[in-house]
């Protein structure tokens, strides 16, 4: 098939995919786990499988400084500029800025690389706000750990927080943010935990077992915003069926009660069982089911307005390209059967990059993604299979901790499975 131009905002039937090859300049170091090759491999797979055929192409612009200052301090933005223009030893960087660490090493043109990521997510938000599109996705976005005055967790600028801030000034006053990355969405929660106009929901590996060690159920927001921060912390080893049980026991009820005008999804795929940096056990099939569930929530509660971004994910060849190609497909209302064979063109391309990696054969993993819905405290545990019952008990404890901390603040009964 013919390849698409290298810079694009792909539009199809009121849906959009934001992309720029400049996203690939967000490259910390050759050894860093956040390798931009994962983005390139995703776009190559999307093209080779025919997902982007017949689409119009437009390029996003970098975010301007005024938009960065919606979330970040002027001193921090200047520090990022200075570090990227003339890299210096980490000992010479003011520690509060978080630059020069193993997670966030200094690299040339950091400011420009971070700005194009923010610009892509901001452009997606603007397309939705203008009414030109209902859904938009930017796989380069999702830098959810960046704080107002520091880089954190591989994130320079917080693109999602900037986009939310812009949306709040441009016609929206009820925005729901759903984060399914394996790590807690701490930067976005922190930015809006006192703002009742923004609901943040994060489903992540338990903070006692994984960085950034935040995202406990008792973190519910402050002041008038109490109840607008929800955290479902799941234990290591949680796989598709239990993760999906937890998602559906917490997220739909909170979304229905909040009545958002727009849903934003951070779609990190480091929840996968092969991810080298975390300990959950989802499959590509389970991640695809999560994307479709969030899209369905947008169709039900926000007239289809859905902005999706990427995030974490360090299975560079076997996981990220397949999962995010399914995410792009969900945005474009195009279905890719998980049993679909991986195109030979992508396999050849990936083999040249990593000749020793065993590449996947199909777009899914043949996983059974059926799950038993939560039906209230004490429900659904008597199966007679010890391991299954233990897993069910663990996820139900997490569900109840989250629901009991937040659902009453949303006007919901935490023990009623109908909410």
C-alpha positions in Angstrom: 0.0 0.0 0.0 1.1 3.6 -0.5 2.5 5.3 2.5 0.9 8.5 4.0 2.8 11.8 4.2 5.1 12.1 7.2 3.2 14.8 9.1 -0.5 14.4 9.6 -3.7 15.0 11.3 -5.6 12.1 9.9 -9.3 12.8 9.7 -12.1 10.4 8.9 -15.9 10.6 9.4 -15.7 13.2 12.2 -12.7 11.5 13.8 -9.0 12.5 13.9 -5.6 11.1 14.6 -2.9 13.7 15.4 0.7 12.8 14.3 4.0 14.5 13.6 7.4 12.9 12.9 8.7 15.5 15.3 7.3 13.3 18.1 10.3 11.1 17.5 12.6 13.9 18.7 11.3 13.2 22.2 14.2 10.9 22.8 15.9 10.8 26.2 19.0 8.6 25.5 19.8 5.5 23.5 19.4 3.3 26.6 16.2 4.9 28.0 13.1 2.7 28.1 10.9 5.4 26.5 12.3 4.8 23.0 10.5 6.9 20.3 10.7 3.9 18.0 7.5 2.6 19.7 5.7 5.6 18.1 7.2 5.0 14.7 6.4 1.3 14.8 2.8 2.1 15.7 2.3 4.4 12.7 4.0 2.1 10.3 1.8 -0.8 11.5 -1.4 1.4 11.2 -0.4 2.3 7.6 0.6 -1.2 6.6 -2.6 -2.7 7.9 -4.6 -0.2 5.9 -6.0 1.7 8.8 -5.1 5.2 7.5 -6.1 4.7 3.8 -8.3 7.4 2.4 -7.7 10.0 5.1 -6.8 13.7 5.0 -3.5 14.7 6.5 -2.7 17.9 8.5 0.2 18.6 10.9 0.0 19.9 14.5 2.1 22.9 15.6 4.2 23.0 18.8 2.5 24.5 21.8 3.4 28.2 22.5 4.9 29.3 25.7 1.6 30.9 26.9 0.0 27.5 26.7 2.8 25.8 28.6 2.4 28.5 31.3 -1.2 27.3 31.9 0.3 24.5 34.0 4.1 25.0 34.3 6.0 27.8 36.0 8.0 30.3 34.0 11.1 29.3 35.9 10.7 25.7 35.0 10.1 26.4 31.3 13.3 28.5 31.3 15.2 25.7 33.0 14.0 23.2 30.3 15.0 25.6 27.5 18.5 26.2 29.1 19.1 22.5 29.7 18.2 21.6 26.1 20.2 24.4 24.5 23.5 23.7 26.4 23.4 20.4 28.2 25.3 20.5 31.5 26.1 18.0 34.2 23.1 17.1 36.3 24.8 18.4 39.4 24.4 21.9 37.9 20.7 21.6 37.5 18.5 22.9 40.3 17.2 19.6 41.8 13.5 20.8 42.1 13.3 20.9 38.3 13.8 17.1 38.1 16.2 17.4 35.1 19.4 15.3 34.8 18.2 12.3 36.7 18.3 8.7 35.4 14.6 8.9 34.6 14.8 12.4 33.0 18.3 12.8 31.5 19.0 16.0 29.7 18.8 15.8 25.9 19.2 18.4 23.1 16.2 20.6 22.3 14.2 19.2 25.2 11.9 22.2 25.1 11.1 21.8 21.5 10.5 18.1 21.8 8.2 18.6 24.8 6.4 21.4 23.1 5.4 19.4 20.0 3.9 16.7 22.2 1.8 19.3 24.0 0.9 20.9 20.7 -0.4 17.6 19.4 -2.7 17.0 22.3 -3.8 20.7 22.3 -4.6 20.4 18.6 -6.7 17.3 19.3 -8.6 19.2 22.0 -9.2 22.2 19.7 -10.5 20.0 16.9 -13.1 18.6 19.3 -13.9 22.0 20.9 -14.5 23.5 17.4 -17.0 20.7 16.5 -14.8 19.6 13.5 -14.4 16.2 15.1 -16.0 14.1 17.8 -13.0 11.9 18.6 -9.2 12.5 18.3 -6.1 10.6 19.3 -2.5 11.6 19.7 -0.3 8.5 20.6 2.6 10.9 21.3 0.8 12.4 24.2 0.1 11.2 27.7 3.0 12.7 29.7 0.9 12.5 32.8 3.7 12.7 35.5 5.1 16.2 34.7 4.5 18.6 37.5 4.2 22.4 37.4 7.8 22.9 38.4 9.5 19.7 37.5 10.0 16.9 35.1 9.0 13.5 36.4 8.7 9.9 35.3 9.9 10.5 31.7 7.6 13.5 31.3 8.8 17.1 30.5 5.6 19.0 30.0 2.1 17.7 31.0 0.3 17.8 27.6 -3.0 16.5 29.0 -3.1 19.1 31.8 -2.4 21.9 29.4 -5.2 20.7 27.1 -7.7 20.4 30.0 -6.8 23.9 31.1 -7.4 25.2 27.5 -10.7 23.4 27.3 -11.9 24.9 30.6 -11.4 28.3 29.0 -13.1 27.4 25.8 -16.6 26.2 26.5 -16.2 23.2 28.7 -16.8 23.0 32.4 -17.3 19.2 33.0 -14.3 17.2 31.9 -13.6 13.6 32.8 -10.0 12.2 32.6 -9.5 8.4 32.7 -6.0 7.1 33.1 -5.3 3.4 32.5 -1.5 3.6 32.5 0.1 1.1 35.0 1.5 4.1 36.9 -0.7 6.6 38.8 -1.7 9.7 36.8 -0.3 11.9 39.6 0.6 15.0 37.5 -2.9 15.4 36.1 -4.6 14.6 39.4 -2.4 17.1 41.2 -3.1 19.9 38.6 -6.9 19.6 39.2 -7.5 18.0 42.6 -9.1 21.2 43.8 -11.1 21.9 40.7 -14.6 20.5 40.8 -14.9 20.9 37.0 -12.5 18.0 36.4 -13.0 14.4 37.3 -9.8 12.3 37.3 -9.9 8.5 37.5 -6.7 6.5 37.6 -6.5 2.7 37.5 -3.0 1.6 38.3 -0.7 -0.8 40.0 -0.9 -0.4 43.8 1.3 2.5 45.0 2.8 0.3 47.7 4.4 -1.8 44.9 5.2 0.7 42.2 6.5 4.3 41.6 5.3 7.1 42.0 3.9 5.6 45.3 0.7 7.7 45.1 -2.9 7.0 44.0 -4.4 5.5 47.1 -8.2 5.3 47.3 -8.3 7.9 50.1 -6.9 10.5 47.6 -10.3 12.0 46.6 -9.6 15.7 45.9 -9.9 18.8 48.1 -12.5 21.3 49.1 -15.3 21.7 46.6 -13.6 19.0 44.5 -13.8 16.2 47.0 -15.0 13.1 45.1 -13.6 14.2 41.8 -10.4 12.2 42.2 -10.9 8.4 42.0 -8.0 5.9 42.4 -8.4 2.2 41.8 -5.2 0.5 43.0 -4.8 -3.1 41.8 -2.2 -5.6 43.0 0.6 -7.1 40.9 -0.4 -9.9 38.7 -3.9 -8.6 38.0 -4.9 -9.9 34.5 -7.6 -9.0 32.0 -10.7 -10.4 33.7 -10.0 -8.9 37.1 -8.8 -5.6 35.7 -11.9 -5.3 33.5 -14.1 -6.2 36.5 -12.5 -3.3 38.4 -12.9 -0.9 35.6 -16.6 -1.6 35.1 -17.3 -1.5 38.8 -15.8 2.0 39.2 -15.6 4.0 36.0 -19.1 3.9 34.4 -20.9 4.8 37.7 -18.5 7.8 38.3 -18.9 9.0 34.8 -22.7 8.8 34.9 -22.8 10.7 38.1 -20.4 13.4 37.0 -22.1 14.0 33.6 -19.0 15.2 31.7 -19.1 17.0 28.3 -15.9 15.3 27.2 -13.8 12.3 28.2 -10.0 12.3 27.9 -8.3 8.9 28.1 -4.6 8.4 28.9 -4.0 5.0 27.3 -0.6 3.8 28.6 0.0 0.1 27.7 2.6 -0.7 30.4 -0.1 -2.8 32.0 0.8 -5.6 29.6 2.2 -8.8 31.1 5.5 -8.4 29.1 6.2 -4.8 30.2 9.6 -4.6 31.8 8.8 -1.8 34.2 5.7 -3.1 36.0 3.9 -6.1 37.2 0.4 -6.3 35.9 -0.7 -9.1 33.4 -3.0 -7.6 30.8 -2.9 -8.7 27.1 -3.2 -6.7 24.0 -6.8 -8.0 23.8 -7.6 -6.7 27.3 -6.1 -3.3 26.5 -8.2 -3.2 23.3 -11.3 -3.9 25.4 -10.4 -1.0 27.7 -10.1 1.4 24.8 -13.4 0.3 23.4 -15.1 0.6 26.8 -13.9 4.2 27.2 -15.0 5.0 23.7 -18.4 3.6 24.5 -18.6 5.7 27.6 -18.0 8.8 25.5 -20.7 7.7 23.1 -23.1 7.2 26.0 -22.4 10.3 28.1 -20.6 13.0 26.0 -22.2 12.7 22.6 -19.1 10.9 21.4 -16.6 13.5 22.4 -13.4 11.6 23.2 -9.8 12.6 23.3 -7.3 9.7 23.6 -3.5 10.0 24.2 -0.7 7.5 24.6 1.5 7.3 27.6 3.7 4.5 29.0 4.4 1.2 27.4 7.9 -0.3 27.0 7.2 -3.5 25.0 8.5 -1.6 22.0 7.9 -4.2 19.3 5.5 -6.9 20.7 3.1 -4.7 22.6 2.9 -1.0 21.9 2.4 -1.0 18.1 -0.4 -3.5 18.2 -2.2 -1.9 21.2 -2.0 1.6 19.9 -3.0 0.6 16.4 -6.2 -0.8 18.0 -6.5 2.6 19.8 -6.3 4.4 16.5 -8.9 2.0 15.0 -11.2 2.7 17.9 -10.9 6.5 17.3 -11.6 6.0 13.6 -14.6 3.6 14.1 -12.7 1.0 12.2 -12.5 -2.6 13.6 -9.3 -4.7 13.5 -10.1 -8.3 14.4 -7.4 -9.4 16.9 -6.9 -12.5 14.8 -5.8 -10.4 11.8 -2.3 -11.3 10.6 0.5 -8.8 11.1 1.4 -7.4 7.6 4.7 -8.7 6.2 5.8 -5.1 5.5 5.7 -4.2 9.2 7.4 -7.4 10.1 10.2 -6.7 7.7 10.5 -3.1 9.0 10.6 -4.2 12.7 13.0 -7.1 12.0 15.5 -4.6 10.6 15.3 -2.6 13.9 15.5 -5.6 16.2 16.5 -8.8 14.3 16.6 -10.9 17.5 13.1 -10.1 18.8 10.4 -12.7 18.2 7.7 -10.7 16.5 4.0 -11.3 16.9 2.0 -13.0 14.2 -1.4 -11.5 14.8 -3.0 -8.3 16.1 -4.1 -10.0 19.3 -3.0 -12.7 21.6 -6.0 -15.0 21.6 -6.9 -14.0 25.2 -10.3 -14.6 26.7 -11.5 -11.1 27.8 -14.8 -12.2 29.4 -15.2 -11.2 33.0 -17.7 -11.5 35.8 -19.3 -8.1 36.6 -19.1 -6.9 40.2 -22.4 -7.4 41.9 -22.0 -5.8 45.3 -20.0 -6.7 48.4 -19.4 -10.4 48.8 -20.8 -11.3 45.4 -19.3 -13.7 43.0 -16.6 -15.4 45.1 -17.9 -18.9 45.4 -16.4 -20.6 42.4 -14.5 -23.5 44.1 -11.3 -22.6 42.2 -8.9 -21.4 44.9 -6.7 -19.2 42.7 -9.7 -17.6 41.0 -11.4 -16.9 44.3 -8.3 -15.3 45.7 -8.0 -13.0 42.6 -11.6 -12.1 42.9 -11.3 -11.3 46.5 -8.3 -9.1 45.9 -9.9 -7.0 43.1 -13.2 -6.7 45.1 -11.3 -5.3 48.1 -9.8 -2.7 45.8 -13.2 -1.9 44.2 -14.8 -1.5 47.6 -12.0 0.7 48.9 -12.4 3.1 45.9 -16.2 3.1 45.9 -16.5 3.7 49.6 -14.0 6.5 49.5 -15.5 8.4 46.6 -19.0 7.2 45.6 -20.8 8.9 48.5 -19.2 12.2 47.6 -20.7 11.7 44.1 -24.1 11.0 45.5 -23.8 7.3 44.9 -24.3 4.2 47.0 -20.9 2.5 47.2 -22.4 -0.9 47.9 -25.1 -0.9 45.2 -23.9 -2.6 42.0 -26.4 -0.6 40.0 -24.4 2.6 40.6 
